[in-house]
Structures are given as structure tokens and as C-alpha cells.
Amino acid sequence: MPTISKVLYTLRGATRFMLPQFFRKSDGEPVLLEGEKGVFVQMVNSAGDVISEAKPFPVQVVGQSVETGPVDVPLQNSVTTPGTGTVFTPTNGKNTLYFEITGTSTSRTIAFEIAGPSGKYVSTTAYSTTDASISGQFTTGGSDATPELWVVQVPVGCTFRTNITAVTGGNVKIVGKAVE
């Protein structure tokens, strides 16, 4: 049996009533709908079909915290040698990654790479946030004097990395923020 990572409950007065009947057996996660007034469980019959006449049931999710703001993403930490760095995997719907390239190196080459379910990394295109006419699968820019700012969309189920393929005369640091 899968481990249940979240607990659904509703309140009647000050009493919490758990709703374990709404967990998916495959992964222990609840099936939730997000509405203007909160989060709801969608009612289904034993075959898994939506019960159209049933109103969604209000719930609160407790257990694992859900990040509500941007998530810090360290990709490269002042490295002085080539390397793949830290991999970014989207979580909680945060699959837009804004990142900044800085450092003291006199030259550098940074490849933007993405991997799907196979885990094999291939080149992907990132977009400059400071010059809309610039996009590419790699960059040779970014320094402490002239930082470069980039954005990339990472589909759910994929991972992204900034692969430093060359660095000379100093270090390279790449940090970002993931948002929805």
C-alpha cells in the first residue's frame, strides 16, 4: 500500500472529519479541485466516474507544506570547473524557472539542457529576460559586472540543468527562482 502523504479533512464546527475515502490507491494522493472559495474533493462512483449531481465537498489539505511563493533554485554554486550542477525538477506547479548567471570568470560556456522520462539530457532553448530578441541553447555571457537573466519553461515530468562546459579565470554562479 502506498504511503499517504496528505490528509484530507473538513470542519464541522471545531471538529475535524478525515476523508480517507477520496485517496487514489495508486499513489495515495487526493483528487482535488481548486475553486474560488478553496479546495474541493470531486465525488466519483465506484467505477471512478464523476457523479454529476454531487456538489464538490470542501476540504483542507494538511501534512506536506505547499510553497506559495517562488522557490529558490541553486543550479551552480561558484564553480571553477566544468560540470552539470544541480538539477531542477518542477514541483507544486512551479515549472517556470527564472535564473541569473554571475561570477568572476573571464570566459564561460553554459549549455541549457532538459531531460524527459528517459533521463537523457538534450539541448533546450532559454530566453533572455533583459533582451527579448535573445534566446538560445547556450550562453557565453554573465558576470558579476554584467549578470545575465534567463527564463525557461520546464514541463512537468522533465528536469532542467545548466551544464557548464567551459570556464576560465574565475567562477560561475547560477541561481534562480521557480514560479507557477
N, C-alpha and C positions, 0 to 999 in steps of 0.2 A: 504494500500500500504506500502511495506517495506521502511525503511529509507535507502537512498543511502549514503554509507559511503565513496565511492571513486568516483572521476570524471575522465572520460577518455577524452583526447583531443589530437589533432595532431596540428602541427605547419605548417602554410603556410607563410613563411617569419617570421614576428614578431607577426602574428595574431594567436590566439588560436581558434580552432574549436572544440567544445564539441561533443562527440559521445554518446549521451544517448541511441541510438537505440541498443547498444550492452549490456545493463544491463539485467541480469536474473531477471524476475519478482518475482521468489520465494524468493530471499534474497537480491536483489539489488546489487549483485556483478558482476563485468565484467568477461567475459570469456577471459582469456589471454593466449598467447603462449610466451614462452621465447626463443629468438634466440640469435645467437652470436652478432647481432647488436642491440639488445634491446628487448622491449616487443611489442607484436603484438596482434591485435584482430583477431580471426578466423571468417571468414564470414560464415553465415548459412542462409538457406532459411526460409520461414515462418513455415515450419514443424520442424525446428531445425536440419536439415541435413546439413553437411558441403558442401559448394559449392567448388568443387574440382578445377574448373578453376579460381577461385578468388584468387588473391595473398593476403597474410595477410597484414593488414593495420597497419602502425606503430602508436603507441600511447605512451603517458606518463601518469602515474598514480599520481594524487595529492590528498591531503586530509590527511588520516591517514598516519603517517610515518611508514616505514618498517625498522625494525632493520637490519643493515647489518653485524654487528659483533656479538660476543657472548652476551647473555642476562644473567644478574645476577639473580640468583635464591636463595633467602633465604629460607631454609627449617626448621631450628630450630635455635632460637636466644638465645644462652647461657641459656638454660633451666635447671632447677634443679629438676623438677618433670616429671613423665611420661606424654606423650601427643602426639597427631598426627601431630602437627606442621602445617606448611604452605603447601598447595597442589600445585604441579607443573602441569600445563596444557600446552602442546606444542602449540606454535603459530608461524606463518610465516615459517613453515617447520623446526623449531628448535626443534627436538624431541630426540636428543642425549643429555643426561644430565651427566656432569662430576661433582662430588661433593666431598667435603673434610669434614672429621669428626675430630674435635678437641675438646678441653675442659679440665677442671681441675678435672673431676670426677674420683674417684678411680675405679669404675666399671660402666658398662652401657650395655644395650641390645637394639639394634636398628633393627627393622623389616623393610624390604623393601616391600612396598605394592603398588599395582596397581588396578585401578578400570576402568571398561568399561562403556558402556552406562547405565547399571543398577545402577551404583554408589556404588556397593558393593565391598569393598576392599578385595583382596586376596594377598597372598604372591607372589612375583616375584623375579627373580634372577638378581643380580647386579654383576659386575665383577671388581676385583681389577686392578687398572692401574699400580700398583707398583710390583705386583706379579701375572703374567699371570696364575699361577696354582690355584689361589684362586677365587672362585665365591661362591655366597650363597644368601640365602633369608633373612639373618640377619647377624649382626656382634656384637661382644662384645669389639672391639678394637677402636682405635682412641683417641688421647690425644694431649695436647699441645707439649709434648715431642716427641711423635711418631704419627703424623697425618696419617689417612688412606685416600686413594684416590680411588674413585669408579666411574664406568660408568654404565649407564642403558639406554636402548632404550625404549622410551615411544611412542607407536603407536598413531597416530592422532585419536582423539575421546576418548582417555583414559586419566587418571590422575595418578600421582605418589606422594607418600609421604614417609617420613622416620618416622615411628612410634616408638618413644622411649617408650619401655615397662618397662624399669627399669633404674634408675640412682641413684648412691650413692656417697656421699662425694665430691660434686662439681657440675660443669655444663657441658653441652654438646652443642656444636655449630656445625651446618651443613649448609654449603653454597656451591653453585655450579654455573656452567655456562652451559647454553643451547646453543647448536650449531646445524647446519644442518648436 
